[in-house]
């Protein structure tokens, strides 16, 4: 008999009763250091005082009015994001998949309004993950997410990760744009080289394409800058944002230049819940903290410290940890000789919460508020976990 709660998750048998900062407190009576952050969502940790205060205040006022009316909190957040990024305009929604859907529609509409409706195909990258809707699983192209959901939504041409020659060869008269994650998350914490991102910008300009970055997981301070594209010194035309921007409240956003968004007029796209006063209050509160002088420098510093410590850990456990990858506080441990779930389970037994990814990788996605003591605690837990599952010598 099917349970009341639809069984489409292989859930770990653990529930959490409360959270505080970088810690979660389980129903098993234990305290856990949270290096998953709800899959890069709780950017400020749990129950951050500023976020709690702002949300409590808004709860007593108004929660939802719909986009039939002005939402001042939306206008404030949009202006702040425009001031802090490449974008000229922002659309708010509820999730990363929705943000990507909006971006895909925007790119098609751009060429339609330019008199080239046949330019409606996007080039995507092997290993990508752009969401769970029919269009976004088709854009991602991963067979494990597509199985059972045929036919695929047409309009996406996938090329190999990092292969510019293959990408150029895929461009044809129907190509409208390119969509890429500057750091792949679900695909196994694979950061694109900065030169690769720069070349994508040059190719898009050469062929009259729109360049879209999916920064749903790698954005909102996670790499040590507000958005990962900043490291490359270039900017996309369209960018999808979600996860950390709401600090745990469902918020998505599609950022765009005026040129890219020129076709988005009343009636072309919409949302019932997106951008409601509660969501916008949460996102504005997150941005308050992220934009404090020195905050992102601190994320970069702690990220580099964690990177160095993980390299030392790998040297001590080479049969368990094959490679360390990533950027900032979006890091991955590629396992060798054991499965990523083996290491995840062993780390949880040692009081550390992590999350798995493709390519046999364990993701480390801690809240951006962690300090040196948290790094030391995480490394000690991983050290014990790796020792516990080290394969015996043959």
C-alpha positions as CSV (number, residue, x, y, z in Angstrom):
1,X,0.0,0.0,0.0
2,X,1.3,3.4,-0.9
3,X,2.0,5.6,2.1
4,X,0.2,8.9,2.7
5,X,3.4,10.7,1.9
6,X,4.3,10.0,-1.7
7,X,7.5,7.8,-1.7
8,X,9.5,9.6,-4.2
9,X,12.4,10.3,-1.8
10,X,14.8,7.7,-0.4
11,X,14.8,9.6,3.0
12,X,17.4,9.1,5.7
13,X,15.7,8.0,8.9
14,X,16.5,11.1,10.8
15,X,14.4,14.2,11.7
16,X,15.4,17.5,13.1
17,X,13.6,19.4,15.9
18,X,15.4,22.7,15.7
19,X,18.4,24.5,14.3
20,X,20.8,27.1,15.6
21,X,23.5,28.7,13.5
22,X,25.5,25.9,11.8
23,X,23.9,23.2,13.9
24,X,20.9,21.0,13.7
25,X,19.4,19.1,16.6
26,X,18.0,15.7,15.8
27,X,15.0,13.8,17.2
28,X,17.7,11.2,18.2
29,X,18.9,13.7,20.8
30,X,22.2,14.4,19.0
31,X,23.6,17.7,17.7
32,X,24.9,17.8,14.1
33,X,27.2,20.2,12.3
34,X,25.2,21.1,9.1
35,X,27.5,21.0,6.1
36,X,24.5,20.5,3.7
37,X,22.5,23.6,4.5
38,X,19.4,22.1,3.0
39,X,21.3,21.6,-0.3
40,X,22.9,25.1,-0.3
41,X,19.7,26.8,0.9
42,X,20.1,28.0,4.5
43,X,22.9,30.4,3.6
44,X,22.8,32.2,6.9
45,X,22.5,29.0,9.0
46,X,19.4,28.2,11.1
47,X,17.4,30.9,12.9
48,X,19.7,33.7,12.0
49,X,18.5,36.6,14.3
50,X,18.2,39.2,11.6
51,X,16.2,36.9,9.3
52,X,14.0,35.8,12.2
53,X,13.3,39.4,13.3
54,X,12.4,40.6,9.8
55,X,10.1,37.6,9.1
56,X,8.3,37.9,12.4
57,X,7.7,41.6,11.8
58,X,6.3,40.9,8.3
59,X,4.1,38.0,9.5
60,X,2.1,40.4,11.6
61,X,1.5,42.7,8.5
62,X,0.7,40.9,5.2
63,X,1.8,37.6,3.7
64,X,0.4,37.5,0.1
65,X,-1.4,39.8,-2.2
66,X,-0.5,38.4,-5.7
67,X,1.2,40.3,-8.5
68,X,-2.0,42.1,-9.5
69,X,-0.8,44.8,-7.2
70,X,2.5,46.5,-6.4
71,X,4.7,44.7,-3.8
72,X,7.1,47.2,-2.3
73,X,9.4,44.5,-0.9
74,X,9.7,43.2,-4.5
75,X,10.6,46.6,-5.8
76,X,13.2,47.0,-3.1
77,X,14.9,43.6,-3.7
78,X,14.9,44.0,-7.5
79,X,16.6,47.4,-7.2
80,X,19.2,46.0,-4.8
81,X,20.0,43.0,-7.1
82,X,20.2,45.3,-10.1
83,X,22.6,47.6,-8.2
84,X,24.8,44.7,-7.1
85,X,24.9,42.7,-10.4
86,X,25.0,42.9,-14.2
87,X,21.2,42.9,-14.4
88,X,18.8,45.6,-15.4
89,X,15.6,43.8,-14.3
90,X,14.5,40.9,-12.2
91,X,11.5,38.5,-12.2
92,X,10.7,36.7,-8.9
93,X,9.3,33.2,-8.5
94,X,9.4,30.4,-6.0
95,X,12.2,27.9,-7.1
96,X,15.2,27.3,-9.2
97,X,13.3,25.3,-11.8
98,X,10.9,28.2,-12.2
99,X,13.8,30.7,-12.6
100,X,15.3,28.5,-15.3
101,X,11.9,28.1,-17.1
102,X,11.6,31.9,-17.1
103,X,15.1,32.3,-18.5
104,X,14.5,29.7,-21.2
105,X,11.3,31.5,-22.3
106,X,13.0,34.8,-22.2
107,X,15.7,33.6,-24.6
108,X,13.1,32.2,-27.0
109,X,11.0,35.4,-26.8
110,X,14.0,37.6,-27.5
111,X,14.7,36.0,-30.9
112,X,10.9,35.8,-31.7
113,X,10.6,39.5,-31.2
114,X,13.8,40.0,-33.3
115,X,12.0,38.4,-36.2
116,X,13.9,35.1,-35.9
117,X,11.4,32.7,-34.2
118,X,13.3,29.7,-35.7
119,X,16.1,30.5,-33.2
120,X,14.6,28.5,-30.4
121,X,17.2,25.9,-29.3
122,X,19.6,26.2,-26.4
123,X,23.0,24.5,-26.0
124,X,23.3,22.8,-22.7
125,X,26.3,21.1,-21.0
126,X,26.8,17.4,-20.1
127,X,26.3,16.8,-16.4
128,X,24.0,19.7,-15.9
129,X,21.1,19.9,-13.6
130,X,18.5,22.7,-14.1
131,X,15.5,21.4,-12.2
132,X,12.7,18.8,-12.2
133,X,10.1,20.2,-14.7
134,X,9.7,18.5,-18.0
135,X,11.7,21.3,-19.7
136,X,14.5,21.5,-17.2
137,X,15.1,17.8,-17.0
138,X,15.3,17.9,-20.8
139,X,17.8,20.7,-20.6
140,X,19.8,18.8,-18.0
141,X,19.8,15.7,-20.2
142,X,20.6,13.2,-17.4
143,X,19.1,9.9,-18.2
144,X,18.3,9.1,-14.5
145,X,16.0,12.1,-14.4
146,X,14.5,11.6,-17.8
147,X,13.6,7.9,-17.5
148,X,9.9,7.3,-17.7
149,X,9.1,10.9,-18.7
150,X,9.3,10.6,-22.5
151,X,9.0,12.3,-24.9
152,X,11.7,14.8,-24.0
153,X,10.9,18.5,-24.4
154,X,12.6,19.5,-27.6
155,X,14.8,22.5,-28.0
156,X,18.0,21.5,-26.3
157,X,21.3,20.4,-27.8
158,X,23.9,19.0,-25.3
159,X,27.7,19.2,-25.6
160,X,30.5,17.9,-23.5
161,X,31.7,19.7,-20.4
162,X,34.5,22.1,-21.2
163,X,34.7,21.3,-24.9
164,X,34.5,24.6,-26.9
165,X,35.1,22.9,-30.2
166,X,32.1,20.7,-29.8
167,X,30.0,23.7,-28.6
168,X,31.0,25.8,-31.7
169,X,30.1,22.8,-33.9
170,X,26.6,22.6,-32.3
171,X,25.7,26.2,-33.2
172,X,23.3,26.4,-36.1
173,X,20.6,28.6,-37.6
174,X,18.2,27.5,-34.9
175,X,20.5,28.2,-31.9
176,X,19.2,30.9,-29.5
177,X,21.5,30.7,-26.5
178,X,23.7,28.8,-24.2
179,X,22.9,27.7,-20.6
180,X,25.6,26.7,-18.1
181,X,26.3,26.3,-14.4
182,X,29.6,28.1,-13.5
183,X,30.0,25.4,-10.9
184,X,28.0,22.2,-11.5
185,X,26.3,21.0,-8.3
186,X,24.3,17.8,-8.9
187,X,26.8,16.9,-11.6
188,X,29.6,16.4,-9.0
189,X,30.9,19.9,-7.9
190,X,32.6,20.6,-11.2
191,X,33.8,24.3,-11.5
192,X,34.1,25.6,-15.0
193,X,37.5,27.3,-15.7
194,X,37.3,31.0,-15.8
195,X,38.7,31.0,-19.3
196,X,35.9,28.6,-20.4
197,X,33.3,31.1,-19.1
198,X,35.1,33.9,-20.9
199,X,35.1,32.0,-24.1
200,X,31.4,31.2,-23.8
201,X,30.8,35.0,-23.5
202,X,32.9,35.6,-26.6
203,X,31.2,32.8,-28.6
204,X,27.7,34.1,-27.6
205,X,28.6,37.5,-28.8
206,X,30.1,36.2,-32.0
207,X,27.0,34.3,-33.0
208,X,24.4,36.6,-31.6
209,X,23.3,34.2,-28.9
210,X,22.1,35.0,-25.3
211,X,24.3,33.5,-22.6
212,X,22.5,32.2,-19.5
213,X,24.1,31.2,-16.2
214,X,22.4,28.9,-13.8
215,X,23.6,30.1,-10.4
216,X,20.9,28.4,-8.4
217,X,23.4,26.5,-6.3
218,X,26.7,28.4,-6.8
219,X,25.3,31.9,-6.4
220,X,24.3,34.1,-3.5
221,X,27.8,34.3,-2.0
222,X,28.7,30.6,-2.0
223,X,31.9,31.0,-4.0
224,X,33.1,34.1,-2.0
225,X,31.6,36.6,-4.4
226,X,27.9,37.5,-4.6
227,X,27.7,35.5,-7.8
228,X,30.2,33.1,-9.4
229,X,30.3,34.9,-12.8
230,X,32.2,37.8,-11.1
231,X,35.3,35.7,-10.8
232,X,35.6,35.5,-14.6
233,X,35.2,39.2,-15.2
234,X,32.3,38.7,-17.6
235,X,28.6,38.7,-17.3
236,X,25.7,36.6,-18.7
237,X,22.6,38.1,-20.3
238,X,20.3,36.0,-18.2
239,X,20.8,34.4,-14.8
240,X,18.7,32.0,-12.7
241,X,19.0,32.3,-8.9
242,X,17.3,30.5,-6.0
243,X,18.3,28.3,-3.0
244,X,20.4,30.6,-0.7
245,X,18.7,33.9,-1.7
246,X,15.7,33.1,0.6
247,X,17.8,31.7,3.5
248,X,15.4,28.8,3.7
249,X,12.2,30.5,2.4
250,X,11.2,29.5,-1.1
251,X,12.5,32.2,-3.4
252,X,13.6,32.1,-7.1
253,X,14.7,34.9,-9.3
254,X,15.6,35.5,-13.0
255,X,18.0,38.3,-13.6
256,X,18.5,39.8,-17.0
257,X,19.8,42.7,-19.0
258,X,17.3,45.1,-20.6
259,X,18.2,43.7,-24.0
260,X,17.6,40.1,-23.1
261,X,14.3,40.9,-21.3
262,X,12.8,43.3,-23.9
263,X,10.2,40.7,-25.0
264,X,8.9,40.1,-21.5
265,X,5.7,42.2,-21.5
266,X,2.5,41.8,-19.5
267,X,1.0,38.4,-20.2
268,X,4.2,36.7,-21.4
269,X,5.0,35.1,-18.0
270,X,3.7,35.1,-14.5
271,X,3.4,33.5,-11.1
272,X,0.7,33.4,-8.3
273,X,3.0,33.0,-5.3
274,X,6.3,34.4,-6.6
275,X,7.6,37.6,-5.0
276,X,5.0,37.7,-2.1
277,X,5.8,40.0,0.8
278,X,7.0,37.2,3.1
279,X,9.4,35.8,0.5
280,X,10.8,39.2,-0.4
281,X,11.3,40.1,3.3
282,X,13.3,36.9,3.7
283,X,15.4,37.6,0.6
284,X,16.0,41.3,1.6
285,X,17.1,40.1,5.0
286,X,19.6,37.6,3.5
287,X,21.0,40.4,1.2
288,X,21.3,42.7,4.3
289,X,23.8,40.2,5.7
290,X,25.6,39.2,2.5
291,X,26.3,42.8,1.5
292,X,27.7,43.8,4.9
293,X,31.3,45.1,4.4
294,X,33.7,42.1,4.7
295,X,31.1,39.4,4.8
296,X,31.9,37.9,1.4
297,X,35.7,38.3,2.0
298,X,35.1,36.2,5.1
299,X,33.4,33.5,3.0
300,X,36.3,33.5,0.6
301,X,38.8,33.2,3.5
302,X,37.0,30.3,5.3
303,X,36.5,28.6,1.9
304,X,40.2,28.7,1.2
305,X,41.0,27.4,4.7
306,X,38.5,24.5,4.3
307,X,40.1,23.7,0.9
308,X,43.6,23.4,2.4
309,X,42.3,21.3,5.3
310,X,40.5,19.0,2.9
311,X,43.6,18.5,0.8
312,X,45.5,17.4,3.9
313,X,42.6,15.1,4.7
314,X,42.8,13.6,1.2
315,X,46.5,13.0,1.7
316,X,45.7,11.1,4.9
317,X,43.0,9.0,3.3
318,X,43.8,8.6,-0.4
319,X,41.9,5.3,-0.7
320,X,38.7,7.0,0.4
321,X,39.1,10.5,-1.0
322,X,40.4,10.6,-4.5
323,X,40.0,14.3,-5.3
324,X,38.9,17.6,-3.7
325,X,37.0,20.0,-6.0
326,X,34.9,23.1,-6.0
327,X,35.1,26.8,-5.1
328,X,34.5,28.8,-1.9
329,X,32.1,27.0,0.3
330,X,30.8,24.7,-2.5
331,X,33.3,21.9,-2.2
332,X,33.2,18.2,-3.2
333,X,35.1,15.0,-2.2
334,X,35.2,12.5,-5.0
335,X,35.3,9.1,-3.4
336,X,37.5,6.2,-4.5
337,X,37.3,2.7,-3.2
338,X,34.1,3.5,-1.4
339,X,30.7,5.0,-2.4
340,X,29.8,8.6,-1.6
341,X,26.9,7.2,0.5
342,X,29.4,5.2,2.5
343,X,31.3,8.4,3.4
344,X,28.0,10.4,3.9
345,X,26.7,7.8,6.3
346,X,30.0,7.5,8.2
347,X,30.2,11.3,8.5
348,X,26.7,11.5,9.8
349,X,27.6,8.9,12.5
350,X,30.4,11.3,13.5
351,X,27.9,14.2,13.7
352,X,28.4,15.9,10.3
353,X,25.6,16.3,7.8
354,X,26.7,16.3,4.1
355,X,24.9,15.7,0.8
356,X,25.8,13.4,-2.1
357,X,26.2,14.4,-5.8
358,X,27.0,12.7,-9.1
359,X,30.3,11.2,-10.0
360,X,30.6,9.6,-6.6
361,X,31.0,12.9,-4.9
362,X,30.1,14.1,-1.3
363,X,29.1,17.7,-1.3
364,X,30.1,20.1,1.5
365,X,27.7,23.1,1.4
366,X,27.9,24.7,4.9
367,X,26.1,27.9,5.9
368,X,28.1,30.9,4.8
369,X,28.4,32.0,8.5
370,X,30.8,29.2,9.6
371,X,34.1,30.0,11.2
372,X,37.5,28.4,11.8
373,X,36.1,26.3,14.7
374,X,33.5,24.8,12.5
375,X,36.1,23.9,9.8
376,X,38.2,22.2,12.5
377,X,35.1,20.3,13.8
378,X,34.1,19.2,10.3
379,X,37.6,18.0,9.4
380,X,37.8,16.0,12.6
381,X,34.5,14.3,11.8
382,X,35.5,13.5,8.2
383,X,38.9,12.2,9.5
384,X,37.2,9.7,11.8
385,X,34.6,8.9,9.1
386,X,37.2,8.2,6.5
387,X,39.2,6.0,8.9
388,X,36.1,4.0,9.7
389,X,35.5,3.1,6.1
390,X,39.0,2.8,4.7
391,X,39.2,-0.3,2.6
392,X,41.5,-3.0,3.9
393,X,44.9,-3.5,2.2
394,X,44.9,-6.3,-0.3
